[in-house]
Amino acid sequence: MEPWTYLPNPWRDGIASLPQDKLGTLEEVRFRLDRPAYCYGAAWGMPLRMDNQTLTISQQDLDRIVGIIAEHSLYARMEELRQGYLTLPGGHRVGVAGKAIWKDGTIITMTEITGLNFRRARYVQDAAKKMLEIFNRNRLDIESLLVAGPPRSGKTTLLRDLSRVFSERGERITIVDERSELVGYHDGHYEFNLGIHIDVLDGWPKADGMGVAIRTLGPDRVVVDELGTGADLRAVLRALDAGVQIVASVHAANYDDLHHRETWGLSLFDLFDSVVLLRKGGSPGTIQEIWHDHHKIWQDTP
């Protein structure tokens, strides 16, 4: 199901009444306090309207929507909310903006919600095809691999398809799916079928999940989305030392951003054999550059 099907009316009907060309390419629906609800595709944006009226969002609207998508139990979703999101069935994510609540120097939850961003998760068959062809032409094996790019460049989409490809090759893959996005587990089923050789650690923090995978599941490769802390990188290093390859993603704008970013004394380029940089604005997973052993082996020339 699409993420907007979990919205109450009138917004659900408003989205359903979008022109077919817009509905088919819809990626995000954003609700901002005292602003019109807004719909976005990769190359377009428009306010959400019902009966030729723009739908402006009130605090009561936001509270109602959050109550419904959290199934009226925000307390049970506190850890997600503390990190600024709520996950919907199917791997969809709702980004949340609001007031941080602190205790003993740590953010414990969020209140006074002022914005919601419904993002559509989708599986794009063969999203990794071009990347794999480039590696094949250069006669390079994919070992430890980092997928980097700005938000909405298709990092998660590319990881999904790579997981499927590795699984179809017979590799034993463990996916650490902290936000239930990569595989979309819900009510005993996966939204995305990524092959028969996949194990999923759903809801596990990345560093803990990588450790559990190595100790108990015997993977050839671990796939994890959005590295962000020193603990994550230490877990990556331990996995590599144990002979387990890691395929991961990280937010980054360009090569320099990656090359000079250090956490726990390590550059990301020190950990991964290959780095794929994505460009925002094209189809999901559009490649800008590929680096291997600190050498650029491919660059897009639009």
TORDOGU-37767 format. One record per residue (C-alpha): x, y, z; residue in one letter. Coordinates in nm, 2 decimals. Layout:
% TORDOGU-37767
(r (X, Y, Z), "a")
...
This chain:
% TORDOGU-37767
(r (0.00, 0.00, 0.00), "m")
(r (0.11, 0.36, -0.07), "e")
(r (0.19, 0.57, 0.24), "p")
(r (-0.09, 0.82, 0.17), "w")
(r (-0.35, 0.54, 0.21), "t")
(r (-0.29, 0.57, 0.58), "y")
(r (-0.40, 0.93, 0.58), "l")
(r (-0.75, 1.03, 0.69), "p")
(r (-0.98, 1.23, 0.47), "n")
(r (-1.00, 1.48, 0.32), "p")
(r (-0.63, 1.44, 0.24), "w")
(r (-0.65, 1.08, 0.12), "r")
(r (-0.93, 1.16, -0.13), "d")
(r (-0.74, 1.47, -0.23), "g")
(r (-0.43, 1.27, -0.32), "i")
(r (-0.64, 1.01, -0.50), "a")
(r (-0.79, 1.28, -0.72), "s")
(r (-0.45, 1.40, -0.85), "l")
(r (-0.40, 1.37, -1.23), "p")
(r (-0.28, 1.02, -1.32), "q")
(r (0.06, 1.15, -1.44), "d")
(r (0.12, 1.31, -1.10), "k")
(r (-0.02, 1.03, -0.89), "l")
(r (0.20, 0.78, -1.07), "g")
(r (0.52, 0.98, -1.00), "t")
(r (0.43, 1.11, -0.65), "l")
(r (0.72, 1.07, -0.41), "e")
(r (0.63, 1.29, -0.11), "e")
(r (0.34, 1.46, 0.06), "v")
(r (0.43, 1.72, 0.31), "r")
(r (0.21, 1.87, 0.58), "f")
(r (0.34, 2.19, 0.75), "r")
(r (0.17, 2.39, 1.02), "l")
(r (-0.03, 2.69, 0.88), "d")
(r (0.09, 2.60, 0.53), "r")
(r (-0.08, 2.43, 0.24), "p")
(r (-0.03, 2.05, 0.21), "a")
(r (0.21, 2.00, -0.08), "y")
(r (0.28, 1.71, -0.32), "c")
(r (0.62, 1.65, -0.48), "y")
(r (0.75, 1.43, -0.76), "g")
(r (1.11, 1.42, -0.88), "a")
(r (1.07, 1.72, -1.10), "a")
(r (0.74, 1.88, -0.99), "w")
(r (0.55, 2.02, -0.69), "g")
(r (0.20, 2.13, -0.64), "m")
(r (-0.04, 2.22, -0.35), "p")
(r (-0.29, 1.96, -0.26), "l")
(r (-0.64, 2.08, -0.34), "r")
(r (-1.00, 1.95, -0.29), "m")
(r (-1.29, 2.10, -0.49), "d")
(r (-1.05, 2.37, -0.61), "n")
(r (-0.97, 2.47, -0.25), "q")
(r (-0.61, 2.46, -0.11), "t")
(r (-0.59, 2.24, 0.20), "l")
(r (-0.41, 2.44, 0.48), "t")
(r (-0.29, 2.25, 0.78), "i")
(r (-0.38, 2.33, 1.14), "s")
(r (-0.23, 2.20, 1.46), "q")
(r (-0.55, 1.99, 1.51), "q")
(r (-0.49, 1.84, 1.16), "d")
(r (-0.13, 1.74, 1.24), "l")
(r (-0.23, 1.59, 1.58), "d")
(r (-0.51, 1.39, 1.42), "r")
(r (-0.28, 1.26, 1.14), "i")
(r (0.00, 1.16, 1.39), "v")
(r (-0.25, 0.99, 1.62), "g")
(r (-0.38, 0.78, 1.33), "i")
(r (-0.04, 0.68, 1.18), "i")
(r (0.09, 0.60, 1.53), "a")
(r (-0.22, 0.40, 1.60), "e")
(r (-0.30, 0.63, 1.89), "h")
(r (0.00, 0.51, 2.09), "s")
(r (0.29, 0.76, 2.05), "l")
(r (0.44, 0.62, 2.37), "y")
(r (0.50, 0.29, 2.20), "a")
(r (0.67, 0.47, 1.91), "r")
(r (0.89, 0.69, 2.12), "m")
(r (1.22, 0.56, 2.00), "e")
(r (1.13, 0.62, 1.64), "e")
(r (0.99, 0.96, 1.72), "l")
(r (1.31, 1.05, 1.91), "r")
(r (1.50, 1.00, 1.58), "q")
(r (1.25, 1.21, 1.39), "g")
(r (1.04, 0.97, 1.20), "y")
(r (0.76, 0.71, 1.21), "l")
(r (0.76, 0.40, 1.00), "t")
(r (0.45, 0.28, 0.81), "l")
(r (0.38, -0.07, 0.68), "p")
(r (0.56, -0.13, 0.35), "g")
(r (0.88, 0.04, 0.45), "g")
(r (0.74, 0.39, 0.40), "h")
(r (0.88, 0.66, 0.63), "r")
(r (0.71, 0.97, 0.78), "v")
(r (0.96, 1.24, 0.87), "g")
(r (0.85, 1.44, 1.17), "v")
(r (0.94, 1.80, 1.26), "a")
(r (0.86, 1.94, 1.61), "g")
(r (1.00, 2.04, 1.95), "k")
(r (1.27, 1.82, 2.10), "a")
(r (1.23, 1.71, 2.46), "i")
(r (1.56, 1.67, 2.65), "w")
(r (1.64, 1.47, 2.97), "k")
(r (1.99, 1.44, 3.11), "d")
(r (2.15, 1.57, 2.79), "g")
(r (1.96, 1.33, 2.56), "t")
(r (1.66, 1.38, 2.34), "i")
(r (1.40, 1.14, 2.46), "i")
(r (1.10, 1.23, 2.24), "t")
(r (0.94, 1.50, 2.03), "m")
(r (0.63, 1.70, 2.09), "t")
(r (0.44, 2.00, 1.94), "e")
(r (0.45, 1.84, 1.59), "i")
(r (0.48, 2.11, 1.32), "t")
(r (0.55, 1.91, 1.01), "g")
(r (0.51, 1.56, 0.85), "l")
(r (0.68, 1.43, 0.54), "n")
(r (0.52, 1.11, 0.39), "f")
(r (0.79, 0.95, 0.17), "r")
(r (0.71, 0.66, -0.06), "r")
(r (0.93, 0.36, -0.05), "a")
(r (0.95, 0.16, -0.37), "r")
(r (1.15, -0.12, -0.53), "y")
(r (1.30, -0.04, -0.86), "v")
(r (1.40, -0.36, -1.05), "q")
(r (1.75, -0.34, -1.19), "d")
(r (1.83, -0.01, -1.02), "a")
(r (2.18, -0.15, -0.97), "a")
(r (2.22, -0.27, -1.33), "k")
(r (2.44, 0.01, -1.45), "k")
(r (2.66, 0.00, -1.15), "m")
(r (2.72, -0.37, -1.19), "l")
(r (2.80, -0.33, -1.56), "e")
(r (3.06, -0.07, -1.48), "i")
(r (3.23, -0.30, -1.22), "f")
(r (3.22, -0.59, -1.47), "n")
(r (3.37, -0.38, -1.75), "r")
(r (3.66, -0.29, -1.51), "n")
(r (3.69, -0.65, -1.40), "r")
(r (3.64, -0.56, -1.04), "l")
(r (3.46, -0.77, -0.77), "d")
(r (3.22, -0.59, -0.54), "i")
(r (3.36, -0.64, -0.19), "e")
(r (3.30, -0.37, 0.08), "s")
(r (3.09, -0.11, -0.09), "l")
(r (2.96, 0.24, 0.03), "l")
(r (2.67, 0.41, -0.15), "v")
(r (2.68, 0.78, -0.09), "a")
(r (2.46, 1.07, -0.19), "g")
(r (2.24, 1.35, -0.08), "p")
(r (1.88, 1.29, 0.05), "p")
(r (1.64, 1.15, -0.21), "r")
(r (1.92, 1.04, -0.45), "s")
(r (1.81, 0.68, -0.43), "g")
(r (2.06, 0.52, -0.18), "k")
(r (1.80, 0.29, -0.02), "t")
(r (1.66, 0.20, -0.36), "t")
(r (2.00, 0.09, -0.48), "l")
(r (2.07, -0.11, -0.16), "l")
(r (1.75, -0.30, -0.21), "r")
(r (1.84, -0.40, -0.56), "d")
(r (2.19, -0.49, -0.47), "l")
(r (2.06, -0.71, -0.19), "s")
(r (1.84, -0.90, -0.44), "r")
(r (2.13, -0.94, -0.68), "v")
(r (2.37, -1.08, -0.42), "f")
(r (2.10, -1.31, -0.29), "s")
(r (2.03, -1.44, -0.64), "e")
(r (2.40, -1.51, -0.67), "r")
(r (2.36, -1.75, -0.37), "g")
(r (2.53, -1.52, -0.12), "e")
(r (2.39, -1.53, 0.24), "r")
(r (2.28, -1.18, 0.31), "i")
(r (2.18, -1.03, 0.64), "t")
(r (2.00, -0.69, 0.62), "i")
(r (2.01, -0.48, 0.93), "v")
(r (1.68, -0.28, 0.88), "d")
(r (1.68, -0.04, 1.17), "e")
(r (1.38, 0.16, 1.03), "r")
(r (1.19, -0.12, 0.86), "s")
(r (1.25, 0.05, 0.53), "e")
(r (1.49, -0.18, 0.33), "l")
(r (1.26, -0.48, 0.33), "v")
(r (0.94, -0.34, 0.48), "g")
(r (0.85, -0.61, 0.73), "y")
(r (0.50, -0.58, 0.87), "h")
(r (0.25, -0.84, 1.02), "d")
(r (0.46, -1.14, 0.92), "g")
(r (0.53, -1.04, 0.57), "h")
(r (0.80, -0.85, 0.37), "y")
(r (0.69, -0.57, 0.13), "e")
(r (0.99, -0.63, -0.09), "f")
(r (1.09, -0.98, -0.21), "n")
(r (1.47, -0.97, -0.23), "l")
(r (1.54, -1.34, -0.27), "g")
(r (1.57, -1.66, -0.08), "i")
(r (1.91, -1.61, 0.09), "h")
(r (1.81, -1.30, 0.29), "i")
(r (1.79, -1.28, 0.67), "d")
(r (1.65, -0.96, 0.82), "v")
(r (1.72, -0.80, 1.16), "l")
(r (1.43, -0.57, 1.18), "d")
(r (1.43, -0.27, 1.41), "g")
(r (1.79, -0.34, 1.54), "w")
(r (2.02, -0.04, 1.58), "p")
(r (2.28, -0.07, 1.31), "k")
(r (2.59, -0.13, 1.53), "a")
(r (2.41, -0.39, 1.74), "d")
(r (2.26, -0.56, 1.44), "g")
(r (2.59, -0.60, 1.26), "m")
(r (2.74, -0.76, 1.57), "g")
(r (2.44, -1.00, 1.61), "v")
(r (2.46, -1.09, 1.23), "a")
(r (2.83, -1.18, 1.26), "i")
(r (2.79, -1.38, 1.58), "r")
(r (2.47, -1.58, 1.49), "t")
(r (2.37, -1.57, 1.13), "l")
(r (2.69, -1.64, 0.94), "g")
(r (2.64, -1.40, 0.65), "p")
(r (2.87, -1.35, 0.35), "d")
(r (2.76, -0.99, 0.34), "r")
(r (2.57, -0.75, 0.56), "v")
(r (2.36, -0.47, 0.41), "v")
(r (2.29, -0.16, 0.63), "v")
(r (2.14, 0.18, 0.55), "d")
(r (2.26, 0.53, 0.66), "e")
(r (2.58, 0.49, 0.87), "l")
(r (2.61, 0.78, 1.10), "g")
(r (2.81, 0.73, 1.42), "t")
(r (3.14, 0.61, 1.54), "g")
(r (2.97, 0.30, 1.68), "a")
(r (2.85, 0.22, 1.33), "d")
(r (3.20, 0.25, 1.18), "l")
(r (3.35, 0.04, 1.46), "r")
(r (3.09, -0.23, 1.38), "a")
(r (3.18, -0.21, 1.01), "v")
(r (3.55, -0.25, 1.10), "l")
(r (3.48, -0.55, 1.32), "r")
(r (3.27, -0.71, 1.04), "a")
(r (3.55, -0.66, 0.78), "l")
(r (3.81, -0.81, 1.03), "d")
(r (3.58, -1.11, 1.06), "a")
(r (3.58, -1.16, 0.68), "g")
(r (3.22, -1.03, 0.63), "v")
(r (3.17, -0.78, 0.36), "q")
(r (2.96, -0.47, 0.42), "i")
(r (2.73, -0.28, 0.18), "v")
(r (2.62, 0.04, 0.33), "a")
(r (2.49, 0.39, 0.26), "s")
(r (2.57, 0.73, 0.40), "v")
(r (2.46, 1.09, 0.34), "h")
(r (2.72, 1.29, 0.15), "a")
(r (2.73, 1.55, -0.12), "a")
(r (3.05, 1.47, -0.30), "n")
(r (3.39, 1.30, -0.29), "y")
(r (3.55, 1.57, -0.06), "d")
(r (3.27, 1.54, 0.19), "d")
(r (3.35, 1.16, 0.22), "l")
(r (3.73, 1.18, 0.20), "h")
(r (3.77, 1.44, 0.48), "h")
(r (3.49, 1.31, 0.71), "r")
(r (3.65, 1.12, 1.00), "e")
(r (3.47, 0.94, 1.28), "t")
(r (3.67, 0.74, 1.54), "w")
(r (3.98, 0.84, 1.36), "g")
(r (3.87, 0.67, 1.03), "l")
(r (3.79, 0.81, 0.70), "s")
(r (3.50, 0.63, 0.52), "l")
(r (3.74, 0.57, 0.23), "f")
(r (3.97, 0.37, 0.47), "d")
(r (3.69, 0.12, 0.54), "l")
(r (3.53, 0.06, 0.20), "f")
(r (3.70, -0.08, -0.11), "d")
(r (3.46, 0.09, -0.34), "s")
(r (3.25, 0.40, -0.32), "v")
(r (2.95, 0.49, -0.54), "v")
(r (2.84, 0.85, -0.54), "l")
(r (2.49, 0.93, -0.65), "l")
(r (2.34, 1.24, -0.80), "r")
(r (2.00, 1.38, -0.69), "k")
(r (1.75, 1.48, -0.96), "g")
(r (1.76, 1.19, -1.20), "g")
(r (1.60, 0.85, -1.16), "s")
(r (1.66, 0.67, -0.82), "p")
(r (2.02, 0.56, -0.81), "g")
(r (2.17, 0.78, -1.08), "t")
(r (2.54, 0.74, -1.05), "i")
(r (2.77, 1.04, -1.05), "q")
(r (3.11, 0.88, -0.98), "e")
(r (3.26, 0.54, -0.88), "i")
(r (3.58, 0.51, -0.68), "w")
(r (3.78, 0.19, -0.62), "h")
(r (4.09, 0.18, -0.40), "d")
(r (4.10, 0.56, -0.40), "h")
(r (4.10, 0.58, -0.78), "h")
(r (3.81, 0.71, -0.98), "k")
(r (3.71, 0.44, -1.23), "i")
(r (3.39, 0.61, -1.37), "w")
(r (3.23, 0.95, -1.39), "q")
(r (2.90, 1.06, -1.54), "d")
(r (2.94, 1.32, -1.82), "t")
(r (2.59, 1.46, -1.87), "p")
